[in-house]
Amino acid sequence: MGKIMIVGCGGVGSVAVHKCCQNSDAFSEVVIASRTLSKCDALKKKLEGTTKTKITTAQVDADDTAVLTELIRREKPDVLLNLALPYQDLLIMEACLAAGVHYIDTANYEPEDTAKFEYKWQWEYRERFEKAGLTALLGCGFDPGVTGVFSAYALKHYFDEINYIDILDCNAGDNGYPFATNFNPEINIREVSANGSYWEDGHWVETKPMEIKRTYDFPEIGKKDMYLLHHEEIESLAVNIPGIKRIRFFMTFSESYLTHLKCLEDVGMTSIEPVMYGGQEIIPLQFLKTLLPDPASLGPRTKGKTNIGCIFVGKKNGKEKKLYIYNTCDHQECYKEVGSQAVAYTTGVPAMIGAMLVMNGTWRRPGVFNVEEFDPDPFMDALNKWGLPWKISENPKLVD
Ligand SMILES: NC(=O)c1ccc[n+]([C@@H]2O[C@H](COP(=O)([O-])OP(=O)(O)OC[C@H]3O[C@@H](n4cnc5c(N)ncnc54)[C@H](OP(=O)(O)O)[C@@H]3O)[C@@H](O)[C@H]2O)c1
């Protein structure tokens, strides 16, 4: 039993709070702390009376480390789950160190003025967390997150050596809008409009955005076009999976999404360079975000399924072996359960599980870690229990 503080009350934060409240045996108390207090209060009102977990709320601007540190010291949570934006990661890690609390997040740090995400900045905190006797668990959503746990599980139980990993993220949900993003539009568009890259033979190979396209026949969904993207778990898996030769990440996009994105890019609407408008400096991408549907509003409209998983190729007892581990998740089922679509659900559930394992000591070690560095078994069991059951296919079709 313990107390968690969740910073950020958006799409993913809302799911994580719901799941902590379902899991009152682990989480006796939840503090929802975010920039807009009214969102925290509305969530508390919705859940109170349905759970044994005690819920409190707090307004906080996580960009102000001193204020956040003070709040953590006052509330004394056992763990802090960061579900704000990647820009806040380092500041929140600083506050956790100052207040002596374990840290969990789902996305690696990204400077607000440069669309570049790397673990470098957060890995630099290793010594400080070690010395403080605190755990920082990085990237504990689905991808990154569950994809790393699947990799550790495959290595532990099925392979002597994994040589190739293809991570496939398919969202076959339809929300009825010609263009909308499933999570924070600013973060999402920064991710998909960046150059792609993959890891091969010890180095990065860079590609142009959407340059590499493949079609894959996804279990329970069917054939979809998918595109190679840079993705953060490639960086940590390249370090943590011995014998790895290549890691690629593919995500599906519809024709409509890509046509709109291309057009928006061509006119400069996805830029993060400030421009003057009406005597005021604005950032085109942030302005675009205000026009797009709020991802939190997509829940009732989104129909269809997601399928996210990893295809592994490696060796067992000297012979080549293939394996596919994946989860499928239904948007409408998620909406019925927690009032959010599957993209927020598939991130919020693993975030709750990671926080639980750090809090109860199962995944607690002083330092800064990625999920694949811990024993995957308790996490895999918890996925089955908390709404993201996984399947294994022993002879999958490979991506060319
Ligand atoms: N690993 C994965 O699989 C995965 C998948 C999807 C998303 N993610 C990550 O999950 C995180 C949350 O995504 P989301 O879609 O839930 O985003 P979101 O809906 O935009 O929610 C972000 C929340 O953080 C709050 N916030 C922003 N800046 C803050 C600050 N300075 N201080 C305090 N609170 C602040 C926002 O407050 P307001 O309400 O005032 O805006 C909002 O409540 C992001 O880091 C995203 O990259 C990970």
PDBQT file of the ligand as one rigid body, heavy atoms in Angstrom, charges set to zero:
ROOT
HETATM    1  N1  LIG A 501       5.374   5.732 -24.081  1.00  0.00    +0.000 N 
HETATM    2  C1  LIG A 501       4.222   5.820 -24.719  1.00  0.00    +0.000 C 
HETATM    3  O1  LIG A 501       3.707   4.796 -25.194  1.00  0.00    +0.000 OA
HETATM    4  C2  LIG A 501       3.485   7.130 -24.821  1.00  0.00    +0.000 A 
HETATM    5  C3  LIG A 501       2.365   7.214 -25.659  1.00  0.00    +0.000 A 
HETATM    6  C4  LIG A 501       1.625   8.403 -25.678  1.00  0.00    +0.000 A 
HETATM    7  C5  LIG A 501       2.041   9.486 -24.893  1.00  0.00    +0.000 A 
HETATM    8  N2  LIG A 501       3.162   9.387 -24.115  1.00  0.00    +0.000 N 
HETATM    9  C6  LIG A 501       3.602  10.508 -23.258  1.00  0.00    +0.000 C 
HETATM   10  O2  LIG A 501       2.668  10.700 -22.215  1.00  0.00    +0.000 OA
HETATM   11  C7  LIG A 501       2.741  12.044 -21.764  1.00  0.00    +0.000 C 
HETATM   12  C8  LIG A 501       1.329  12.606 -21.623  1.00  0.00    +0.000 C 
HETATM   13  O3  LIG A 501       0.703  12.593 -22.903  1.00  0.00    +0.000 OA
HETATM   14  P1  LIG A 501      -0.836  13.054 -23.063  1.00  0.00    +0.000 P 
HETATM   15  O4  LIG A 501      -1.258  12.616 -24.410  1.00  0.00    +0.000 OA
HETATM   16  O5  LIG A 501      -1.584  12.685 -21.847  1.00  0.00    +0.000 OA
HETATM   17  O6  LIG A 501      -0.642  14.651 -23.109  1.00  0.00    +0.000 OA
HETATM   18  P2  LIG A 501      -1.753  15.749 -22.731  1.00  0.00    +0.000 P 
HETATM   19  O7  LIG A 501      -3.117  15.210 -22.940  1.00  0.00    +0.000 OA
HETATM   20  O8  LIG A 501      -1.327  16.993 -23.437  1.00  0.00    +0.000 OA
HETATM   21  O9  LIG A 501      -1.553  15.922 -21.149  1.00  0.00    +0.000 OA
HETATM   22  C9  LIG A 501      -0.431  16.540 -20.598  1.00  0.00    +0.000 C 
HETATM   23  C10 LIG A 501      -0.828  17.018 -19.217  1.00  0.00    +0.000 C 
HETATM   24  O10 LIG A 501       0.319  17.590 -18.598  1.00  0.00    +0.000 OA
HETATM   25  C11 LIG A 501      -0.033  18.861 -18.077  1.00  0.00    +0.000 C 
HETATM   26  N3  LIG A 501       1.110  19.757 -18.107  1.00  0.00    +0.000 N 
HETATM   27  C12 LIG A 501       1.758  20.252 -19.198  1.00  0.00    +0.000 A 
HETATM   28  N4  LIG A 501       2.730  21.073 -18.807  1.00  0.00    +0.000 NA
HETATM   29  C13 LIG A 501       2.709  21.101 -17.456  1.00  0.00    +0.000 A 
HETATM   30  C14 LIG A 501       3.460  21.771 -16.473  1.00  0.00    +0.000 A 
HETATM   31  N5  LIG A 501       4.446  22.603 -16.797  1.00  0.00    +0.000 N 
HETATM   32  N6  LIG A 501       3.167  21.560 -15.176  1.00  0.00    +0.000 NA
HETATM   33  C15 LIG A 501       2.163  20.725 -14.810  1.00  0.00    +0.000 A 
HETATM   34  N7  LIG A 501       1.401  20.064 -15.691  1.00  0.00    +0.000 NA
HETATM   35  C16 LIG A 501       1.679  20.253 -17.006  1.00  0.00    +0.000 A 
HETATM   36  C17 LIG A 501      -1.118  19.383 -19.000  1.00  0.00    +0.000 C 
HETATM   37  O11 LIG A 501      -1.816  20.400 -18.342  1.00  0.00    +0.000 OA
HETATM   38  P3  LIG A 501      -3.007  21.255 -19.049  1.00  0.00    +0.000 P 
HETATM   39  O12 LIG A 501      -4.205  20.424 -18.808  1.00  0.00    +0.000 OA
HETATM   40  O13 LIG A 501      -2.987  22.552 -18.335  1.00  0.00    +0.000 OA
HETATM   41  O14 LIG A 501      -2.623  21.353 -20.506  1.00  0.00    +0.000 OA
HETATM   42  C18 LIG A 501      -1.917  18.100 -19.249  1.00  0.00    +0.000 C 
HETATM   43  O15 LIG A 501      -2.820  17.874 -18.202  1.00  0.00    +0.000 OA
HETATM   44  C19 LIG A 501       3.593  12.791 -22.785  1.00  0.00    +0.000 C 
HETATM   45  O16 LIG A 501       4.902  12.929 -22.266  1.00  0.00    +0.000 OA
HETATM   46  C20 LIG A 501       3.619  11.851 -23.967  1.00  0.00    +0.000 C 
HETATM   47  O17 LIG A 501       4.794  12.000 -24.761  1.00  0.00    +0.000 OA
HETATM   48  C21 LIG A 501       3.880   8.219 -24.058  1.00  0.00    +0.000 A 
ENDROOT
TORSDOF 0
